[in-house]
């Protein structure tokens, strides 16, 4: 089957995408159920008890989950290191693919801290729920090889290179100009210079990243693929988040928040720009006080997390200022399209990967080139 036919066959709309994702979620849930001790569940929710109350009754007390209220609001609690060693999981992404947002989401879902392969916050690796890495694009002080022996599974977040590469440029621009992370998009004059000098290196790096992680775990029970585009979509986002929660829940020592609360956590962390600041660890206000309370609690969350790990509120959902559209030449787009086509052909056996990459091919194919 040629690439055009594959793209047409797989591009049947968001309903089919949702159905596919739901199948993956159901399979993951079945896997967890068949490999975990039975939980005592209550089929009915008392109006005076939160979903989190039931979740805590079903789980060990070694963590503090975010709290989902029966009326749909959430309180995001501060994640803690696990009190016991847990199975170690990579959180891998090409730079510029929402790793900080995913980091925040994972902590909110599990109540357990994350770390990165640099061990930037001195948390170690045995009592965190996931470890962020951009390998092989970045090798944390040349110690990835030694660390990797401790890990047997990974969740990989893909992003369309047409957006991931400019996002990575923005991050480098911020660092070079001593700006806060996720605060500023570099001007297009700088982007054009960067693109002309480093575009081929970035395309090759993206392909190398995908190949490494696609070939690392032949047993797909140890690999979760998700796309940034699906994760940030208003319709598909909660479904993808459920898949992430179920995948993390397969690790010994990790139990995610009650399934009913997952859409609320997604709305709080990923949909931050549209949903407003989250309610953080407090008494849920009545309707006319919700916005004021959210702002107050968000300030408390910012102060706490900034002190703990240099956290910035934009790490939940990036809100950079500056130009959003980055010009690509016709040759740039041809190289990107050829790379996506090579990958989709090489890993045609993986339906989820093919679905994601086919959507990228469609976007690149329909991008109007620039003369600059």
Backbone torsions as a table, in degrees:
resi	resn	phi	psi	omega
1	UNK	NA	127.1	-179.1
2	UNK	-76.5	171.2	-174.0
3	UNK	-64.0	-41.1	-179.0
4	UNK	-61.5	-43.4	179.2
5	UNK	-66.1	-38.7	177.7
6	UNK	-62.3	-43.1	-178.8
7	UNK	-64.3	-43.7	179.9
8	UNK	-64.1	-42.3	-177.8
9	UNK	-64.2	-38.4	-174.6
10	UNK	-88.4	-14.8	-177.5
11	UNK	-92.0	57.4	-174.7
12	UNK	-97.8	13.8	174.7
13	UNK	106.9	167.2	-173.8
14	UNK	-70.1	-25.2	-179.8
15	UNK	-64.2	-44.4	178.2
16	UNK	-67.0	-37.4	176.7
17	UNK	-59.7	-46.7	179.6
18	UNK	-61.3	-40.8	179.8
19	UNK	-62.4	-41.2	178.8
20	UNK	-64.1	-43.8	-179.8
21	UNK	-65.2	-38.2	178.4
22	UNK	-63.9	-36.1	177.0
23	UNK	-63.1	-43.8	177.4
24	UNK	-61.8	-41.9	-179.6
25	UNK	-64.0	-42.9	-179.3
26	UNK	-63.7	-40.3	178.7
27	UNK	-64.0	-41.5	179.7
28	UNK	-65.3	-41.0	179.5
29	UNK	-63.3	-41.1	178.4
30	UNK	-63.1	-40.3	179.0
31	UNK	-62.1	-45.0	178.6
32	UNK	-62.0	-44.9	-177.2
33	UNK	-62.5	-38.4	-175.9
34	UNK	-80.6	-11.5	-178.6
35	UNK	-118.2	14.9	-178.1
36	UNK	-129.7	153.6	176.0
37	UNK	-66.1	149.4	-178.1
38	UNK	-62.9	142.0	178.1
39	UNK	-100.9	144.9	174.7
40	UNK	-83.0	111.8	-176.1
41	UNK	-115.5	154.6	177.2
42	UNK	-114.7	118.5	-174.5
43	UNK	-69.5	-12.3	-178.7
44	UNK	-119.5	148.2	178.5
45	UNK	-106.9	122.7	173.4
46	UNK	-72.0	137.7	-176.4
47	UNK	-61.8	-24.6	-177.0
48	UNK	-91.4	-2.0	-178.8
49	UNK	-115.7	136.9	-179.6
50	UNK	-80.7	161.8	174.1
51	UNK	-58.4	-36.8	-179.9
52	UNK	-63.3	-32.2	176.7
53	UNK	-57.3	-46.6	179.4
54	UNK	-64.6	-40.8	-179.2
55	UNK	-61.4	-41.6	179.8
56	UNK	-66.0	-31.9	178.0
57	UNK	-67.8	-26.0	-176.5
58	UNK	-90.1	-10.2	-170.4
59	UNK	-127.7	170.7	174.9
60	UNK	-70.9	162.5	-175.7
61	UNK	-96.9	22.4	-175.8
62	UNK	-84.8	7.5	-179.2
63	UNK	-148.0	167.6	179.8
64	UNK	-121.7	106.5	-176.7
65	UNK	-77.8	154.2	165.0
66	UNK	-62.3	153.7	-172.1
67	UNK	-111.4	127.8	175.1
68	UNK	-104.9	127.3	-179.1
69	UNK	-92.4	154.5	-176.1
70	UNK	-62.0	-25.6	-178.7
71	UNK	-89.6	7.0	172.9
72	UNK	102.2	-12.6	177.3
73	UNK	-81.9	164.8	-178.1
74	UNK	-130.1	157.3	163.9
75	UNK	-123.9	122.4	179.9
76	UNK	-92.1	116.2	-178.8
77	UNK	-92.8	163.0	-178.5
78	UNK	-77.0	127.1	178.8
79	UNK	-69.6	152.4	-179.6
80	UNK	-127.8	159.1	170.5
81	UNK	-64.7	143.2	176.5
82	UNK	-64.8	147.2	177.5
83	UNK	-82.9	-8.8	178.0
84	UNK	-129.5	158.7	175.4
85	UNK	-67.1	139.4	-179.5
86	UNK	-127.6	159.0	178.5
87	UNK	-60.5	133.6	-172.4
88	UNK	-91.4	135.9	-174.6
89	UNK	-130.2	130.6	172.1
90	UNK	-75.9	142.7	167.1
91	UNK	-114.8	95.8	-170.2
92	UNK	-105.3	141.5	175.3
93	UNK	-159.7	152.7	169.2
94	UNK	-68.0	140.1	-179.7
95	UNK	-53.7	139.9	-178.7
96	UNK	88.4	20.0	-176.1
97	UNK	-118.4	27.7	173.6
98	UNK	80.6	30.2	-175.9
99	UNK	-67.1	-36.8	179.3
100	UNK	-68.9	-38.2	175.8
101	UNK	-62.5	-44.8	179.5
102	UNK	-64.4	-39.3	176.6
103	UNK	-55.6	-50.2	179.6
104	UNK	-62.4	-39.0	-179.6
105	UNK	-65.1	-44.8	-179.5
106	UNK	-60.8	-43.1	178.7
107	UNK	-64.1	-40.3	-179.7
108	UNK	-67.3	-33.9	-179.2
109	UNK	-72.3	-32.9	-171.1
110	UNK	-112.7	-19.4	-175.4
111	UNK	74.2	10.3	-177.7
112	UNK	-116.2	140.6	179.8
113	UNK	-62.3	156.0	169.8
114	UNK	-111.5	178.2	177.1
115	UNK	-149.9	179.1	171.9
116	UNK	-123.7	170.1	-174.8
117	UNK	-71.4	-10.8	172.1
118	UNK	-82.6	-10.4	-172.4
119	UNK	54.3	46.9	-172.2
120	UNK	-60.8	-28.3	-174.7
121	UNK	-110.9	14.4	176.2
122	UNK	56.0	41.2	179.4
123	UNK	-98.2	-8.1	-176.0
124	UNK	72.0	-166.3	-173.9
125	UNK	-127.1	-14.9	-172.7
126	UNK	-86.4	-17.2	-176.5
127	UNK	-124.2	27.4	173.4
128	UNK	-116.0	154.2	-172.5
129	UNK	-80.6	-27.6	178.9
130	UNK	-158.7	156.2	-179.6
131	UNK	-124.9	120.6	-178.2
132	UNK	-73.6	137.1	176.1
133	UNK	-148.4	149.2	172.0
134	UNK	-113.2	15.1	-179.4
135	UNK	-58.9	140.4	6.2
136	UNK	-92.7	10.4	177.2
137	UNK	-66.6	-41.5	176.3
138	UNK	-127.4	131.7	177.0
139	UNK	-110.0	108.9	-172.6
140	UNK	-59.6	97.6	178.1
141	UNK	52.0	32.4	177.9
142	UNK	58.7	32.8	-178.4
143	UNK	-119.8	11.2	-179.5
144	UNK	-60.0	-42.3	-177.0
145	UNK	-56.6	-43.6	178.8
146	UNK	-68.7	-38.6	179.5
147	UNK	-67.8	-39.1	-172.0
148	UNK	-59.2	-25.4	178.9
149	UNK	-62.9	-21.2	-178.5
150	UNK	-84.9	-12.3	-171.1
151	UNK	-110.5	139.3	178.6
152	UNK	-124.5	8.8	-177.4
153	UNK	-158.1	163.1	-178.4
154	UNK	-154.7	146.4	164.9
155	UNK	-108.5	128.0	-174.6
156	UNK	-116.5	122.7	178.5
157	UNK	-101.6	115.1	177.5
158	UNK	-94.3	151.0	173.1
159	UNK	-140.6	145.4	179.0
160	UNK	-54.6	125.5	-178.1
161	UNK	-60.1	-22.8	179.4
162	UNK	-64.3	-22.1	176.6
163	UNK	-110.8	-31.9	-178.4
164	UNK	-65.8	-40.8	-178.2
165	UNK	-64.8	-47.0	174.9
166	UNK	-62.3	-34.3	178.7
167	UNK	-66.1	-39.2	175.8
168	UNK	-64.5	-40.2	174.7
169	UNK	-58.5	-43.8	179.8
170	UNK	-59.3	-42.3	179.5
171	UNK	-61.9	-43.2	178.5
172	UNK	-67.0	-37.3	177.2
173	UNK	-61.6	-43.7	178.6
174	UNK	-61.3	-44.7	-179.1
175	UNK	-64.0	-43.7	-178.9
176	UNK	-64.8	-29.9	-177.1
177	UNK	-104.2	12.2	175.3
178	UNK	56.9	44.7	179.0
179	UNK	-105.0	154.9	177.2
180	UNK	-61.3	145.6	176.3
181	UNK	-58.5	142.4	174.8
182	UNK	61.0	34.5	-179.2
183	UNK	-114.2	-28.0	-168.5
184	UNK	-143.3	135.2	169.0
185	UNK	-93.9	131.4	179.7
186	UNK	-63.1	151.6	179.0
187	UNK	-63.7	155.4	-176.2
188	UNK	-64.0	-27.4	177.3
189	UNK	-62.1	-41.2	178.0
190	UNK	-69.8	-38.2	177.7
191	UNK	-60.4	-43.9	-178.2
192	UNK	-62.4	-41.0	178.0
193	UNK	-65.2	-43.7	178.8
194	UNK	-62.9	-46.7	-178.9
195	UNK	-60.3	-45.0	-177.2
196	UNK	-66.6	-29.1	-178.1
197	UNK	-88.4	-37.8	-166.3
198	UNK	-123.2	4.3	-173.8
199	UNK	-59.4	-46.7	-178.3
200	UNK	-62.2	-39.5	177.2
201	UNK	-61.3	-39.3	-178.9
202	UNK	-69.2	-41.1	177.2
203	UNK	-61.7	-45.4	179.2
204	UNK	-65.0	-38.8	178.4
205	UNK	-65.6	-40.0	178.6
206	UNK	-62.1	-46.0	-179.7
207	UNK	-63.2	-41.0	178.8
208	UNK	-62.9	-41.3	178.7
209	UNK	-60.7	-49.4	-178.4
210	UNK	-61.6	-46.0	-178.6
211	UNK	-60.8	-42.7	-177.9
212	UNK	-58.8	-50.2	-174.0
213	UNK	-78.6	-29.2	177.3
214	UNK	-69.2	-27.9	-177.1
215	UNK	-98.3	-8.7	-174.3
216	UNK	-72.9	-35.2	-174.5
217	UNK	-124.3	86.3	177.3
218	UNK	-58.9	-34.0	176.0
219	UNK	-79.8	105.0	-172.9
220	UNK	-69.7	-8.2	172.2
221	UNK	-68.2	-17.6	-179.9
222	UNK	-101.4	7.6	-179.1
223	UNK	-134.6	126.0	172.5
224	UNK	-111.5	121.9	173.5
225	UNK	-101.4	134.9	174.6
226	UNK	-147.1	154.1	178.8
227	UNK	-108.9	145.5	175.8
228	UNK	-58.4	-38.2	-178.1
229	UNK	-63.9	-43.4	177.5
230	UNK	-67.7	-41.1	-176.1
231	UNK	-64.1	-32.1	-178.1
232	UNK	-96.9	2.9	178.9
233	UNK	-80.2	135.7	-176.5
234	UNK	-59.9	-32.4	-177.1
235	UNK	-89.5	-45.7	-174.8
236	UNK	-86.3	-21.8	-174.7
237	UNK	-53.3	-51.2	179.3
238	UNK	-62.1	-30.8	178.6
239	UNK	-68.4	-45.9	178.3
240	UNK	-63.3	-39.7	179.5
241	UNK	-62.3	-36.2	175.9
242	UNK	-64.3	-40.3	176.0
243	UNK	-61.2	-43.0	179.4
244	UNK	-62.3	-45.5	-179.8
245	UNK	-61.0	-44.5	180.0
246	UNK	-64.6	-38.7	178.8
247	UNK	-64.9	-45.9	179.0
248	UNK	-64.0	-35.2	-179.3
249	UNK	-68.0	-12.0	176.3
250	UNK	-76.0	-17.9	180.0
251	UNK	-76.2	135.1	176.8
252	UNK	-61.1	130.4	-179.6
253	UNK	94.2	-0.6	-179.8
254	UNK	-120.9	127.2	173.8
255	UNK	-132.9	122.6	-175.1
256	UNK	-84.1	168.4	178.9
257	UNK	-59.6	156.5	-179.5
258	UNK	-52.5	139.5	-175.3
259	UNK	-54.9	-35.8	-179.0
260	UNK	-62.4	-22.9	-177.0
261	UNK	-91.0	-11.2	-173.6
262	UNK	-61.1	-45.5	178.0
263	UNK	-58.9	-34.8	179.0
264	UNK	-66.9	-41.9	178.1
265	UNK	-64.8	-42.5	177.2
266	UNK	-58.7	-45.5	-178.4
267	UNK	-61.9	-36.6	-178.6
268	UNK	-71.7	-43.2	-173.0
269	UNK	-90.0	-52.9	-172.9
270	UNK	-83.9	-40.7	-176.5
271	UNK	-92.3	29.3	-172.6
272	UNK	-55.3	-41.7	-176.6
273	UNK	-63.6	-36.2	-176.2
274	UNK	-92.5	-30.9	-174.1
275	UNK	-87.0	-17.8	-174.9
276	UNK	89.0	166.9	-176.8
277	UNK	-60.1	149.6	-180.0
278	UNK	-76.4	155.2	169.7
279	UNK	-79.7	131.8	-173.8
280	UNK	-121.6	115.2	170.1
281	UNK	42.4	66.8	178.5
282	UNK	-160.9	-176.5	176.9
283	UNK	-76.9	131.0	-178.9
284	UNK	-65.5	123.0	-178.9
285	UNK	-77.1	163.8	173.7
286	UNK	-73.8	171.7	-170.0
287	UNK	-51.9	-49.1	-173.8
288	UNK	-76.1	-3.0	-179.6
289	UNK	-112.3	-0.3	-173.0
290	UNK	-61.3	-50.3	-174.9
291	UNK	-63.0	-44.0	180.0
292	UNK	-63.5	-41.4	-179.9
293	UNK	-67.0	-39.5	179.4
294	UNK	-61.1	-42.1	179.8
295	UNK	-63.5	-43.8	179.9
296	UNK	-62.9	-46.0	-178.9
297	UNK	-68.7	-33.0	178.0
298	UNK	-64.9	-38.3	177.1
299	UNK	-61.7	-40.8	177.9
300	UNK	-63.0	-43.0	179.9
301	UNK	-63.6	-43.6	179.7
302	UNK	-59.9	-47.8	-178.0
303	UNK	-61.3	-44.1	-178.7
304	UNK	-65.1	-50.3	-173.5
305	UNK	-75.0	-31.7	176.9
306	UNK	-64.8	-39.9	178.5
307	UNK	-66.8	-37.2	-176.0
308	UNK	-72.8	-44.0	-169.1
309	UNK	-148.3	25.8	178.5
310	UNK	64.5	26.6	-177.5
311	UNK	-68.6	143.8	175.7
312	UNK	-125.4	141.9	-175.9
313	UNK	-56.8	-26.7	179.5
314	UNK	-69.8	-11.4	178.2
315	UNK	-71.7	-16.9	174.2
316	UNK	-71.0	-56.2	178.6
317	UNK	-143.6	111.9	-170.2
318	UNK	-55.9	136.7	178.8
319	UNK	-133.4	51.9	-178.6
320	UNK	-64.0	150.0	171.2
321	UNK	-99.7	153.9	179.8
322	UNK	118.9	178.8	-175.0
323	UNK	-63.5	133.2	-179.6
324	UNK	-92.9	-26.8	-176.3
325	UNK	-98.0	125.5	179.4
326	UNK	-109.6	125.7	-178.6
327	UNK	-74.1	137.7	173.5
328	UNK	-122.9	141.1	174.5
329	UNK	-78.0	167.0	177.3
330	UNK	-59.6	-38.8	179.2
331	UNK	-66.8	-40.1	175.5
332	UNK	-55.1	-48.0	-176.4
333	UNK	-68.1	-35.9	178.0
334	UNK	-63.6	-42.1	178.5
335	UNK	-64.5	-40.9	179.9
336	UNK	-66.4	-43.0	179.5
337	UNK	-63.9	-42.2	179.7
338	UNK	-63.5	-39.2	178.5
339	UNK	-63.6	-45.1	178.7
340	UNK	-63.0	-38.0	179.2
341	UNK	-66.5	-40.5	177.2
342	UNK	-61.2	-42.5	-178.1
343	UNK	-67.7	-41.4	-177.5
344	UNK	-67.8	-31.7	177.3
345	UNK	-75.0	-38.5	-177.3
346	UNK	-67.9	-34.2	-176.7
347	UNK	-118.8	39.7	-177.9
348	UNK	-65.2	-15.8	179.7
349	UNK	-75.3	-15.7	-176.7
350	UNK	-100.7	103.1	-173.5
351	UNK	-61.3	-39.9	-178.9
352	UNK	-66.8	-41.6	177.6
353	UNK	-63.8	-43.8	180.0
354	UNK	-61.0	-42.6	179.3
355	UNK	-60.1	-46.1	-179.2
356	UNK	-65.3	-48.2	-175.9
357	UNK	-68.2	-32.2	177.2
358	UNK	-63.7	-35.9	177.5
359	UNK	-67.9	-33.5	177.1
360	UNK	-68.3	-41.4	177.1
361	UNK	-58.6	-42.3	-179.7
362	UNK	-62.9	-43.7	-179.9
363	UNK	-64.6	-47.1	-179.6
364	UNK	-63.5	-40.6	-178.9
365	UNK	-62.7	-29.7	-176.5
366	UNK	-100.4	10.0	177.3
367	UNK	-85.8	129.5	179.7
368	UNK	-79.4	124.4	-178.8
369	UNK	-70.6	156.7	176.8
370	UNK	-102.3	155.2	178.2
371	UNK	-85.2	-12.2	-177.4
372	UNK	-75.1	NA	NA
